[in-house]
Amino acid sequence: MKTKFLLLLSLVVIIFSIQSCKKKGCTNSSAINYDTEAKEDDGSCQILGCIDPASSNYNPYANIDDGSCIIDDRNDFTGSWTCEENSSQLGTSSYSVTISKSASDSTAILIANFYNLGSSNKATAIVNGNTFVINPQLVDNLNVAGSGTLSGTQINLSYTVSAGGTDNVTAVYSK
């Protein structure tokens, strides 16, 4: 009986020793510190990638930012805005505009209801960081051109609209 007990105890000690000899480390082969000898993951894996959820190439598995994030500057401009406009020809007016991303140009936004011309009339602007440029273009048979700067939840714009005469306009878009 004593021999069986000692044998059983020895077996338990051996099994425990074998289990505790499992090497711990990073077992994720995508990690920069992957350990081919590790048998048990210890949570130390270091995975490089974009860790900004707002980025188009966000990696939900990454835990170390590698500087590869691609941020679309247009994201901050998109949505519905209230426009407070001051026109040299029409005076002060207030209306809504909607800004969306251009599907055909990764740097452009479309401003619907620009100059209060209706939601089907859109001015195209080229975004660079927190600014945009409205290159000369026709919107509802009017020549328009100007620029804008985003600061927080406001866009300050300055533009001209012409068809015979020139209307100098400043506007503030607010969310």
LODOZA-352448 format. One record per residue: residue number from 1; residue in one letter; x, y, z of N, C-alpha, C in turn. Coordinates in nm, 3 decimals, always signed. Layout:
// residues N
+-----+-----+---------+---------+---------+---------+---------+---------+---------+---------+---------+
!   n ! res !    n_c1 !    n_c2 !    n_c3 !   ca_c1 !   ca_c2 !   ca_c3 !    c_c1 !    c_c2 !    c_c3 !
+-----+-----+---------+---------+---------+---------+---------+---------+---------+---------+---------+
! NUM !   A !       X !       Y !       Z !       X !       Y !       Z !       X !       Y !       Z !
...
+-----+-----+---------+---------+---------+---------+---------+---------+---------+---------+---------+
This chain:
// residues 175
+-----+-----+---------+---------+---------+---------+---------+---------+---------+---------+---------+
!   n ! res !    n_c1 !    n_c2 !    n_c3 !   ca_c1 !   ca_c2 !   ca_c3 !    c_c1 !    c_c2 !    c_c3 !
+-----+-----+---------+---------+---------+---------+---------+---------+---------+---------+---------+
!   1 !   M !  +0.082 !  -0.118 !  +0.000 !  +0.000 !  +0.000 !  +0.000 !  +0.087 !  +0.125 !  +0.000 !
!   2 !   K !  +0.192 !  +0.122 !  +0.083 !  +0.283 !  +0.234 !  +0.092 !  +0.356 !  +0.251 !  -0.042 !
!   3 !   T !  +0.387 !  +0.145 !  -0.109 !  +0.456 !  +0.151 !  -0.237 !  +0.365 !  +0.213 !  -0.343 !
!   4 !   K !  +0.238 !  +0.174 !  -0.342 !  +0.142 !  +0.230 !  -0.437 !  +0.127 !  +0.380 !  -0.414 !
!   5 !   F !  +0.121 !  +0.418 !  -0.286 !  +0.107 !  +0.559 !  -0.252 !  +0.229 !  +0.638 !  -0.302 !
!   6 !   L !  +0.348 !  +0.584 !  -0.278 !  +0.470 !  +0.652 !  -0.322 !  +0.478 !  +0.657 !  -0.474 !
!   7 !   L !  +0.435 !  +0.553 !  -0.539 !  +0.433 !  +0.550 !  -0.684 !  +0.336 !  +0.654 !  -0.740 !
!   8 !   L !  +0.218 !  +0.662 !  -0.679 !  +0.117 !  +0.759 !  -0.720 !  +0.167 !  +0.901 !  -0.695 !
!   9 !   L !  +0.227 !  +0.924 !  -0.580 !  +0.281 !  +1.054 !  -0.547 !  +0.393 !  +1.092 !  -0.644 !
!  10 !   S !  +0.478 !  +0.998 !  -0.678 !  +0.587 !  +1.024 !  -0.774 !  +0.531 !  +1.058 !  -0.911 !
!  11 !   L !  +0.426 !  +0.989 !  -0.950 !  +0.363 !  +1.014 !  -1.079 !  +0.303 !  +1.155 !  -1.082 !
!  12 !   V !  +0.238 !  +1.197 !  -0.976 !  +0.180 !  +1.331 !  -0.967 !  +0.289 !  +1.436 !  -0.976 !
!  13 !   V !  +0.400 !  +1.415 !  -0.906 !  +0.512 !  +1.509 !  -0.908 !  +0.571 !  +1.518 !  -1.048 !
!  14 !   I !  +0.585 !  +1.407 !  -1.115 !  +0.641 !  +1.405 !  -1.250 !  +0.548 !  +1.480 !  -1.348 !
!  15 !   I !  +0.418 !  +1.453 !  -1.340 !  +0.322 !  +1.519 !  -1.427 !  +0.323 !  +1.669 !  -1.401 !
!  16 !   F !  +0.325 !  +1.708 !  -1.274 !  +0.329 !  +1.849 !  -1.238 !  +0.457 !  +1.914 !  -1.292 !
!  17 !   S !  +0.567 !  +1.844 !  -1.281 !  +0.695 !  +1.896 !  -1.329 !  +0.693 !  +1.914 !  -1.481 !
!  18 !   I !  +0.636 !  +1.819 !  -1.550 !  +0.629 !  +1.827 !  -1.696 !  +0.541 !  +1.945 !  -1.737 !
!  19 !   Q !  +0.428 !  +1.960 !  -1.667 !  +0.337 !  +2.071 !  -1.698 !  +0.405 !  +2.204 !  -1.672 !
!  20 !   S !  +0.478 !  +2.216 !  -1.564 !  +0.540 !  +2.343 !  -1.530 !  +0.662 !  +2.371 !  -1.617 !
!  21 !   C !  +0.708 !  +2.273 !  -1.692 !  +0.821 !  +2.293 !  -1.782 !  +0.778 !  +2.347 !  -1.917 !
!  22 !   K !  +0.646 !  +2.361 !  -1.939 !  +0.600 !  +2.419 !  -2.064 !  +0.652 !  +2.561 !  -2.072 !
!  23 !   K !  +0.724 !  +2.588 !  -2.176 !  +0.782 !  +2.721 !  -2.191 !  +0.672 !  +2.820 !  -2.225 !
!  24 !   K !  +0.672 !  +2.932 !  -2.151 !  +0.576 !  +3.039 !  -2.177 !  +0.642 !  +3.144 !  -2.264 !
!  25 !   G !  +0.561 !  +3.210 !  -2.344 !  +0.612 !  +3.315 !  -2.432 !  +0.505 !  +3.354 !  -2.532 !
!  26 !   C !  +0.544 !  +3.424 !  -2.635 !  +0.450 !  +3.466 !  -2.738 !  +0.432 !  +3.355 !  -2.840 !
!  27 !   T !  +0.308 !  +3.312 !  -2.859 !  +0.280 !  +3.203 !  -2.951 !  +0.214 !  +3.250 !  -3.081 !
!  28 !   N !  +0.203 !  +3.381 !  -3.099 !  +0.142 !  +3.437 !  -3.219 !  +0.251 !  +3.459 !  -3.324 !
!  29 !   S !  +0.243 !  +3.386 !  -3.434 !  +0.347 !  +3.394 !  -3.537 !  +0.349 !  +3.529 !  -3.609 !
!  30 !   S !  +0.246 !  +3.612 !  -3.592 !  +0.244 !  +3.745 !  -3.652 !  +0.319 !  +3.847 !  -3.567 !
!  31 !   A !  +0.352 !  +3.812 !  -3.446 !  +0.416 !  +3.905 !  -3.354 !  +0.564 !  +3.918 !  -3.382 !
!  32 !   I !  +0.619 !  +4.035 !  -3.348 !  +0.763 !  +4.056 !  -3.370 !  +0.847 !  +3.979 !  -3.268 !
!  33 !   N !  +0.786 !  +3.939 !  -3.158 !  +0.858 !  +3.863 !  -3.055 !  +0.807 !  +3.719 !  -3.045 !
!  34 !   Y !  +0.762 !  +3.664 !  -3.158 !  +0.715 !  +3.526 !  -3.163 !  +0.826 !  +3.432 !  -3.117 !
!  35 !   D !  +0.789 !  +3.339 !  -3.030 !  +0.885 !  +3.242 !  -2.976 !  +0.844 !  +3.104 !  -3.023 !
!  36 !   T !  +0.923 !  +3.046 !  -3.113 !  +0.891 !  +2.914 !  -3.169 !  +0.893 !  +2.804 !  -3.064 !
!  37 !   E !  +0.963 !  +2.827 !  -2.954 !  +0.973 !  +2.725 !  -2.849 !  +0.862 !  +2.738 !  -2.744 !
!  38 !   A !  +0.791 !  +2.849 !  -2.746 !  +0.686 !  +2.869 !  -2.645 !  +0.570 !  +2.775 !  -2.671 !
!  39 !   K !  +0.522 !  +2.715 !  -2.563 !  +0.409 !  +2.624 !  -2.571 !  +0.283 !  +2.685 !  -2.510 !
!  40 !   E !  +0.300 !  +2.790 !  -2.431 !  +0.187 !  +2.856 !  -2.366 !  +0.203 !  +3.006 !  -2.380 !
!  41 !   D !  +0.099 !  +3.071 !  -2.433 !  +0.106 !  +3.216 !  -2.454 !  +0.098 !  +3.287 !  -2.319 !
!  42 !   D !  +0.190 !  +3.382 !  -2.302 !  +0.194 !  +3.457 !  -2.175 !  +0.141 !  +3.600 !  -2.189 !
!  43 !   G !  +0.083 !  +3.631 !  -2.305 !  +0.027 !  +3.765 !  -2.326 !  +0.129 !  +3.871 !  -2.360 !
!  44 !   S !  +0.250 !  +3.832 !  -2.393 !  +0.357 !  +3.929 !  -2.420 !  +0.372 !  +3.962 !  -2.568 !
!  45 !   C !  +0.288 !  +3.909 !  -2.654 !  +0.303 !  +3.930 !  -2.798 !  +0.298 !  +4.078 !  -2.835 !
!  46 !   Q !  +0.391 !  +4.117 !  -2.921 !  +0.398 !  +4.254 !  -2.970 !  +0.366 !  +4.252 !  -3.119 !
!  47 !   I !  +0.249 !  +4.309 !  -3.151 !  +0.204 !  +4.308 !  -3.290 !  +0.202 !  +4.452 !  -3.342 !
!  48 !   L !  +0.280 !  +4.474 !  -3.446 !  +0.289 !  +4.607 !  -3.507 !  +0.172 !  +4.631 !  -3.600 !
!  49 !   G !  +0.130 !  +4.757 !  -3.607 !  +0.024 !  +4.794 !  -3.700 !  -0.038 !  +4.926 !  -3.661 !
!  50 !   C !  -0.142 !  +4.961 !  -3.732 !  -0.214 !  +5.086 !  -3.704 !  -0.312 !  +5.061 !  -3.590 !
!  51 !   I !  -0.302 !  +5.139 !  -3.484 !  -0.388 !  +5.119 !  -3.367 !  -0.495 !  +5.228 !  -3.355 !
!  52 !   D !  -0.513 !  +5.311 !  -3.459 !  -0.613 !  +5.419 !  -3.458 !  -0.741 !  +5.368 !  -3.525 !
!  53 !   P !  -0.850 !  +5.349 !  -3.449 !  -0.974 !  +5.296 !  -3.508 !  -1.032 !  +5.385 !  -3.618 !
!  54 !   A !  -0.996 !  +5.512 !  -3.622 !  -1.047 !  +5.603 !  -3.725 !  -0.973 !  +5.587 !  -3.858 !
!  55 !   S !  -0.866 !  +5.513 !  -3.857 !  -0.784 !  +5.496 !  -3.977 !  -0.844 !  +5.390 !  -4.068 !
!  56 !   S !  -0.822 !  +5.410 !  -4.197 !  -0.875 !  +5.313 !  -4.295 !  -0.801 !  +5.180 !  -4.291 !
!  57 !   N !  -0.683 !  +5.177 !  -4.232 !  -0.608 !  +5.052 !  -4.223 !  -0.587 !  +5.008 !  -4.077 !
!  58 !   Y !  -0.685 !  +5.038 !  -3.993 !  -0.682 !  +4.999 !  -3.852 !  -0.665 !  +4.849 !  -3.837 !
!  59 !   N !  -0.574 !  +4.807 !  -3.747 !  -0.552 !  +4.666 !  -3.719 !  -0.596 !  +4.639 !  -3.576 !
!  60 !   P !  -0.710 !  +4.574 !  -3.557 !  -0.760 !  +4.551 !  -3.421 !  -0.673 !  +4.458 !  -3.338 !
!  61 !   Y !  -0.580 !  +4.387 !  -3.402 !  -0.492 !  +4.295 !  -3.331 !  -0.360 !  +4.361 !  -3.291 !
!  62 !   A !  -0.329 !  +4.475 !  -3.351 !  -0.203 !  +4.544 !  -3.322 !  -0.207 !  +4.607 !  -3.183 !
!  63 !   N !  -0.092 !  +4.605 !  -3.116 !  -0.082 !  +4.671 !  -2.986 !  +0.038 !  +4.765 !  -2.980 !
!  64 !   I !  +0.108 !  +4.778 !  -3.092 !  +0.219 !  +4.874 !  -3.103 !  +0.201 !  +4.950 !  -3.234 !
!  65 !   D !  +0.188 !  +5.083 !  -3.223 !  +0.168 !  +5.166 !  -3.341 !  +0.297 !  +5.173 !  -3.422 !
!  66 !   D !  +0.287 !  +5.138 !  -3.549 !  +0.406 !  +5.139 !  -3.635 !  +0.410 !  +5.262 !  -3.726 !
!  67 !   G !  +0.319 !  +5.356 !  -3.705 !  +0.317 !  +5.479 !  -3.784 !  +0.256 !  +5.463 !  -3.921 !
!  68 !   S !  +0.188 !  +5.353 !  -3.947 !  +0.135 !  +5.326 !  -4.080 !  -0.010 !  +5.372 !  -4.099 !
!  69 !   C !  -0.070 !  +5.430 !  -3.998 !  -0.212 !  +5.469 !  -4.007 !  -0.236 !  +5.565 !  -4.124 !
!  70 !   I !  -0.342 !  +5.538 !  -4.195 !  -0.385 !  +5.624 !  -4.306 !  -0.512 !  +5.695 !  -4.260 !
!  71 !   I !  -0.498 !  +5.823 !  -4.234 !  -0.612 !  +5.902 !  -4.188 !  -0.667 !  +5.980 !  -4.306 !
!  72 !   D !  -0.794 !  +5.968 !  -4.328 !  -0.861 !  +6.041 !  -4.435 !  -0.903 !  +6.176 !  -4.378 !
!  73 !   D !  -0.833 !  +6.281 !  -4.419 !  -0.862 !  +6.415 !  -4.369 !  -1.007 !  +6.456 !  -4.392 !
!  74 !   R !  -1.071 !  +6.396 !  -4.490 !  -1.209 !  +6.432 !  -4.524 !  -1.308 !  +6.393 !  -4.415 !
!  75 !   N !  -1.272 !  +6.294 !  -4.331 !  -1.365 !  +6.247 !  -4.228 !  -1.415 !  +6.359 !  -4.138 !
!  76 !   D !  -1.326 !  +6.453 !  -4.104 !  -1.364 !  +6.562 !  -4.013 !  -1.462 !  +6.659 !  -4.076 !
!  77 !   F !  -1.471 !  +6.661 !  -4.209 !  -1.558 !  +6.756 !  -4.278 !  -1.698 !  +6.700 !  -4.305 !
!  78 !   T !  -1.711 !  +6.568 !  -4.311 !  -1.837 !  +6.508 !  -4.354 !  -1.946 !  +6.524 !  -4.249 !
!  79 !   G !  -2.070 !  +6.532 !  -4.298 !  -2.186 !  +6.542 !  -4.211 !  -2.272 !  +6.663 !  -4.244 !
!  80 !   S !  -2.368 !  +6.688 !  -4.157 !  -2.460 !  +6.801 !  -4.173 !  -2.408 !  +6.921 !  -4.095 !
!  81 !   W !  -2.416 !  +7.037 !  -4.155 !  -2.367 !  +7.160 !  -4.097 !  -2.473 !  +7.269 !  -4.109 !
!  82 !   T !  -2.475 !  +7.360 !  -4.014 !  -2.558 !  +7.480 !  -4.023 !  -2.469 !  +7.591 !  -4.076 !
!  83 !   C !  -2.515 !  +7.657 !  -4.181 !  -2.438 !  +7.764 !  -4.245 !  -2.494 !  +7.900 !  -4.206 !
!  84 !   E !  -2.408 !  +7.985 !  -4.156 !  -2.440 !  +8.127 !  -4.133 !  -2.359 !  +8.202 !  -4.237 !
!  85 !   E !  -2.429 !  +8.259 !  -4.336 !  -2.362 !  +8.317 !  -4.452 !  -2.384 !  +8.467 !  -4.456 !
!  86 !   N !  -2.278 !  +8.540 !  -4.493 !  -2.285 !  +8.685 !  -4.510 !  -2.241 !  +8.717 !  -4.652 !
!  87 !   S !  -2.339 !  +8.758 !  -4.733 !  -2.318 !  +8.783 !  -4.874 !  -2.320 !  +8.934 !  -4.901 !
!  88 !   S !  -2.226 !  +8.981 !  -4.985 !  -2.224 !  +9.125 !  -5.017 !  -2.345 !  +9.166 !  -5.101 !
!  89 !   Q !  -2.411 !  +9.070 !  -5.166 !  -2.527 !  +9.102 !  -5.249 !  -2.660 !  +9.060 !  -5.186 !
!  90 !   L !  -2.658 !  +8.952 !  -5.109 !  -2.784 !  +8.898 !  -5.055 !  -2.801 !  +8.920 !  -4.905 !
!  91 !   G !  -2.701 !  +8.971 !  -4.838 !  -2.709 !  +8.992 !  -4.693 !  -2.682 !  +8.864 !  -4.616 !
!  92 !   T !  -2.741 !  +8.855 !  -4.498 !  -2.719 !  +8.742 !  -4.408 !  -2.827 !  +8.637 !  -4.427 !
!  93 !   S !  -2.785 !  +8.511 !  -4.428 !  -2.882 !  +8.401 !  -4.435 !  -2.830 !  +8.281 !  -4.356 !
!  94 !   S !  -2.923 !  +8.194 !  -4.322 !  -2.889 !  +8.073 !  -4.247 !  -2.958 !  +7.955 !  -4.316 !
!  95 !   Y !  -2.883 !  +7.849 !  -4.337 !  -2.938 !  +7.730 !  -4.401 !  -2.848 !  +7.611 !  -4.370 !
!  96 !   S !  -2.886 !  +7.493 !  -4.413 !  -2.809 !  +7.371 !  -4.387 !  -2.735 !  +7.326 !  -4.513 !
!  97 !   V !  -2.617 !  +7.270 !  -4.491 !  -2.542 !  +7.206 !  -4.598 !  -2.503 !  +7.066 !  -4.551 !
!  98 !   T !  -2.478 !  +6.980 !  -4.647 !  -2.430 !  +6.846 !  -4.616 !  -2.301 !  +6.824 !  -4.693 !
!  99 !   I !  -2.200 !  +6.779 !  -4.621 !  -2.070 !  +6.753 !  -4.684 !  -2.047 !  +6.602 !  -4.686 !
! 100 !   S !  -2.011 !  +6.552 !  -4.803 !  -1.982 !  +6.409 !  -4.819 !  -1.849 !  +6.392 !  -4.892 !
! 101 !   K !  -1.796 !  +6.271 !  -4.885 !  -1.672 !  +6.240 !  -4.956 !  -1.703 !  +6.214 !  -5.103 !
! 102 !   S !  -1.615 !  +6.260 !  -5.189 !  -1.627 !  +6.227 !  -5.330 !  -1.591 !  +6.080 !  -5.348 !
! 103 !   A !  -1.668 !  +6.009 !  -5.427 !  -1.639 !  +5.869 !  -5.454 !  -1.530 !  +5.854 !  -5.560 !
! 104 !   S !  -1.509 !  +5.958 !  -5.640 !  -1.414 !  +5.947 !  -5.751 !  -1.279 !  +6.012 !  -5.723 !
! 105 !   D !  -1.267 !  +6.090 !  -5.615 !  -1.142 !  +6.160 !  -5.582 !  -1.117 !  +6.149 !  -5.433 !
! 106 !   S !  -1.011 !  +6.082 !  -5.394 !  -0.984 !  +6.056 !  -5.252 !  -0.941 !  +6.180 !  -5.175 !
! 107 !   T !  -0.930 !  +6.294 !  -5.240 !  -0.895 !  +6.419 !  -5.170 !  -1.010 !  +6.518 !  -5.170 !
! 108 !   A !  -1.121 !  +6.483 !  -5.234 !  -1.230 !  +6.580 !  -5.253 !  -1.350 !  +6.554 !  -5.165 !
! 109 !   I !  -1.417 !  +6.665 !  -5.131 !  -1.546 !  +6.660 !  -5.064 !  -1.648 !  +6.731 !  -5.151 !
! 110 !   L !  -1.775 !  +6.699 !  -5.130 !  -1.885 !  +6.760 !  -5.202 !  -1.972 !  +6.834 !  -5.103 !
! 111 !   I !  -1.994 !  +6.962 !  -5.128 !  -2.075 !  +7.045 !  -5.039 !  -2.212 !  +7.064 !  -5.105 !
! 112 !   A !  -2.312 !  +6.992 !  -5.054 !  -2.448 !  +6.999 !  -5.109 !  -2.520 !  +7.120 !  -5.049 !
! 113 !   N !  -2.598 !  +7.187 !  -5.132 !  -2.671 !  +7.309 !  -5.097 !  -2.575 !  +7.427 !  -5.077 !
! 114 !   F !  -2.463 !  +7.420 !  -5.146 !  -2.366 !  +7.530 !  -5.141 !  -2.435 !  +7.659 !  -5.187 !
! 115 !   Y !  -2.413 !  +7.768 !  -5.117 !  -2.468 !  +7.900 !  -5.148 !  -2.622 !  +7.895 !  -5.149 !
! 116 !   N !  -2.676 !  +7.798 !  -5.076 !  -2.821 !  +7.777 !  -5.064 !  -2.887 !  +7.753 !  -5.200 !
! 117 !   L !  -2.816 !  +7.679 !  -5.286 !  -2.865 !  +7.653 !  -5.421 !  -2.945 !  +7.523 !  -5.433 !
! 118 !   G !  -2.969 !  +7.455 !  -5.322 !  -3.044 !  +7.330 !  -5.326 !  -2.952 !  +7.210 !  -5.309 !
! 119 !   S !  -3.006 !  +7.105 !  -5.252 !  -2.925 !  +6.989 !  -5.216 !  -2.869 !  +6.915 !  -5.337 !
! 120 !   S !  -2.927 !  +6.933 !  -5.454 !  -2.873 !  +6.865 !  -5.573 !  -2.757 !  +6.942 !  -5.635 !
! 121 !   N !  -2.734 !  +7.065 !  -5.589 !  -2.622 !  +7.145 !  -5.638 !  -2.506 !  +7.134 !  -5.540 !
! 122 !   K !  -2.393 !  +7.087 !  -5.591 !  -2.279 !  +7.060 !  -5.504 !  -2.153 !  +7.128 !  -5.555 !
! 123 !   A !  -2.082 !  +7.191 !  -5.463 !  -1.949 !  +7.244 !  -5.494 !  -1.848 !  +7.139 !  -5.453 !
! 124 !   T !  -1.744 !  +7.123 !  -5.532 !  -1.637 !  +7.029 !  -5.501 !  -1.521 !  +7.106 !  -5.441 !
! 125 !   A !  -1.465 !  +7.051 !  -5.333 !  -1.350 !  +7.113 !  -5.267 !  -1.242 !  +7.008 !  -5.247 !
! 126 !   I !  -1.118 !  +7.051 !  -5.256 !  -1.003 !  +6.962 !  -5.237 !  -0.949 !  +6.984 !  -5.096 !
! 127 !   V !  -0.941 !  +6.876 !  -5.018 !  -0.902 !  +6.882 !  -4.877 !  -0.752 !  +6.856 !  -4.863 !
! 128 !   N !  -0.691 !  +6.935 !  -4.775 !  -0.551 !  +6.915 !  -4.738 !  -0.540 !  +6.945 !  -4.589 !
! 129 !   G !  -0.536 !  +6.841 !  -4.506 !  -0.534 !  +6.860 !  -4.360 !  -0.665 !  +6.919 !  -4.313 !
! 130 !   N !  -0.659 !  +7.037 !  -4.249 !  -0.782 !  +7.098 !  -4.198 !  -0.830 !  +7.213 !  -4.287 !
! 131 !   T !  -0.779 !  +7.219 !  -4.410 !  -0.823 !  +7.323 !  -4.502 !  -0.875 !  +7.260 !  -4.630 !
! 132 !   F !  -0.952 !  +7.340 !  -4.706 !  -0.992 !  +7.295 !  -4.839 !  -0.996 !  +7.414 !  -4.933 !
! 133 !   V !  -0.985 !  +7.383 !  -5.061 !  -0.990 !  +7.483 !  -5.167 !  -1.104 !  +7.447 !  -5.261 !
! 134 !   I !  -1.187 !  +7.546 !  -5.288 !  -1.292 !  +7.532 !  -5.389 !  -1.235 !  +7.593 !  -5.516 !
! 135 !   N !  -1.182 !  +7.508 !  -5.601 !  -1.125 !  +7.556 !  -5.728 !  -1.237 !  +7.613 !  -5.814 !
! 136 !   P !  -1.206 !  +7.709 !  -5.902 !  -1.311 !  +7.768 !  -5.987 !  -1.391 !  +7.659 !  -6.059 !
! 137 !   Q !  -1.523 !  +7.672 !  -6.049 !  -1.612 !  +7.572 !  -6.108 !  -1.751 !  +7.632 !  -6.124 !
! 138 !   L !  -1.832 !  +7.565 !  -6.202 !  -1.972 !  +7.606 !  -6.220 !  -2.061 !  +7.525 !  -6.128 !
! 139 !   V !  -2.144 !  +7.594 !  -6.050 !  -2.244 !  +7.529 !  -5.967 !  -2.376 !  +7.599 !  -5.998 !
! 140 !   D !  -2.469 !  +7.526 !  -6.055 !  -2.599 !  +7.581 !  -6.095 !  -2.581 !  +7.706 !  -6.183 !
! 141 !   N !  -2.488 !  +7.696 !  -6.279 !  -2.457 !  +7.803 !  -6.374 !  -2.397 !  +7.929 !  -6.311 !
! 142 !   L !  -2.343 !  +7.916 !  -6.190 !  -2.273 !  +8.026 !  -6.124 !  -2.126 !  +7.988 !  -6.111 !
! 143 !   N !  -2.038 !  +8.082 !  -6.134 !  -1.895 !  +8.059 !  -6.113 !  -1.865 !  +8.076 !  -5.965 !
! 144 !   V !  -1.805 !  +7.974 !  -5.904 !  -1.771 !  +7.980 !  -5.762 !  -1.625 !  +7.943 !  -5.744 !
! 145 !   A !  -1.564 !  +8.000 !  -5.639 !  -1.426 !  +7.968 !  -5.602 !  -1.404 !  +8.018 !  -5.461 !
! 146 !   G !  -1.319 !  +7.952 !  -5.386 !  -1.291 !  +7.997 !  -5.250 !  -1.212 !  +7.896 !  -5.170 !
! 147 !   S !  -1.220 !  +7.912 !  -5.037 !  -1.146 !  +7.822 !  -4.949 !  -1.212 !  +7.819 !  -4.812 !
! 148 !   G !  -1.171 !  +7.720 !  -4.733 !  -1.224 !  +7.705 !  -4.598 !  -1.123 !  +7.640 !  -4.505 !
! 149 !   T !  -1.141 !  +7.667 !  -4.376 !  -1.054 !  +7.611 !  -4.274 !  -1.139 !  +7.554 !  -4.161 !
! 150 !   L !  -1.110 !  +7.430 !  -4.124 !  -1.180 !  +7.364 !  -4.013 !  -1.106 !  +7.390 !  -3.884 !
! 151 !   S !  -1.182 !  +7.431 !  -3.782 !  -1.127 !  +7.451 !  -3.648 !  -1.229 !  +7.397 !  -3.549 !
! 152 !   G !  -1.200 !  +7.281 !  -3.492 !  -1.296 !  +7.219 !  -3.399 !  -1.421 !  +7.176 !  -3.473 !
! 153 !   T !  -1.534 !  +7.235 !  -3.434 !  -1.662 !  +7.201 !  -3.497 !  -1.714 !  +7.314 !  -3.585 !
! 154 !   Q !  -1.621 !  +7.395 !  -3.636 !  -1.659 !  +7.505 !  -3.727 !  -1.568 !  +7.507 !  -3.849 !
! 155 !   I !  -1.629 !  +7.546 !  -3.960 !  -1.553 !  +7.570 !  -4.082 !  -1.575 !  +7.716 !  -4.119 !
! 156 !   N !  -1.468 !  +7.790 !  -4.134 !  -1.475 !  +7.929 !  -4.179 !  -1.443 !  +7.932 !  -4.328 !
! 157 !   L !  -1.534 !  +7.991 !  -4.406 !  -1.520 !  +7.994 !  -4.550 !  -1.519 !  +8.137 !  -4.603 !
! 158 !   S !  -1.452 !  +8.152 !  -4.715 !  -1.452 !  +8.276 !  -4.791 !  -1.457 !  +8.236 !  -4.937 !
! 159 !   Y !  -1.555 !  +8.289 !  -5.012 !  -1.566 !  +8.251 !  -5.152 !  -1.635 !  +8.359 !  -5.233 !
! 160 !   T !  -1.623 !  +8.346 !  -5.362 !  -1.691 !  +8.437 !  -5.454 !  -1.788 !  +8.357 !  -5.539 !
! 161 !   V !  -1.897 !  +8.424 !  -5.574 !  -1.997 !  +8.367 !  -5.662 !  -2.025 !  +8.473 !  -5.767 !
! 162 !   S !  -2.016 !  +8.433 !  -5.893 !  -2.039 !  +8.535 !  -5.996 !  -2.118 !  +8.480 !  -6.114 !
! 163 !   A !  -2.201 !  +8.569 !  -6.165 !  -2.278 !  +8.548 !  -6.288 !  -2.319 !  +8.688 !  -6.331 !
! 164 !   G !  -2.231 !  +8.755 !  -6.397 !  -2.254 !  +8.896 !  -6.429 !  -2.183 !  +8.984 !  -6.329 !
! 165 !   G !  -2.226 !  +8.982 !  -6.204 !  -2.159 !  +9.055 !  -6.097 !  -2.095 !  +8.957 !  -6.001 !
! 166 !   T !  -2.009 !  +9.007 !  -5.913 !  -1.941 !  +8.919 !  -5.818 !  -1.995 !  +8.940 !  -5.679 !
! 167 !   D !  -2.031 !  +8.831 !  -5.614 !  -2.078 !  +8.832 !  -5.476 !  -1.964 !  +8.779 !  -5.389 !
! 168 !   N !  -1.915 !  +8.861 !  -5.297 !  -1.812 !  +8.818 !  -5.202 !  -1.883 !  +8.766 !  -5.078 !
! 169 !   V !  -1.849 !  +8.644 !  -5.041 !  -1.923 !  +8.576 !  -4.935 !  -1.827 !  +8.525 !  -4.828 !
! 170 !   T !  -1.867 !  +8.540 !  -4.702 !  -1.803 !  +8.471 !  -4.592 !  -1.911 !  +8.386 !  -4.526 !
! 171 !   A !  -1.871 !  +8.274 !  -4.473 !  -1.967 !  +8.185 !  -4.409 !  -1.898 !  +8.108 !  -4.297 !
! 172 !   V !  -1.979 !  +8.067 !  -4.200 !  -1.933 !  +7.979 !  -4.093 !  -2.027 !  +7.859 !  -4.093 !
! 173 !   Y !  -1.969 !  +7.740 !  -4.109 !  -2.044 !  +7.616 !  -4.097 !  -2.021 !  +7.565 !  -3.955 !
! 174 !   S !  -2.128 !  +7.529 !  -3.887 !  -2.119 !  +7.477 !  -3.749 !  -2.192 !  +7.345 !  -3.739 !
! 175 !   K !  -2.139 !  +7.256 !  -3.655 !  -2.207 !  +7.128 !  -3.627 !  -2.287 !  +7.143 !  -3.501 !
+-----+-----+---------+---------+---------+---------+---------+---------+---------+---------+---------+
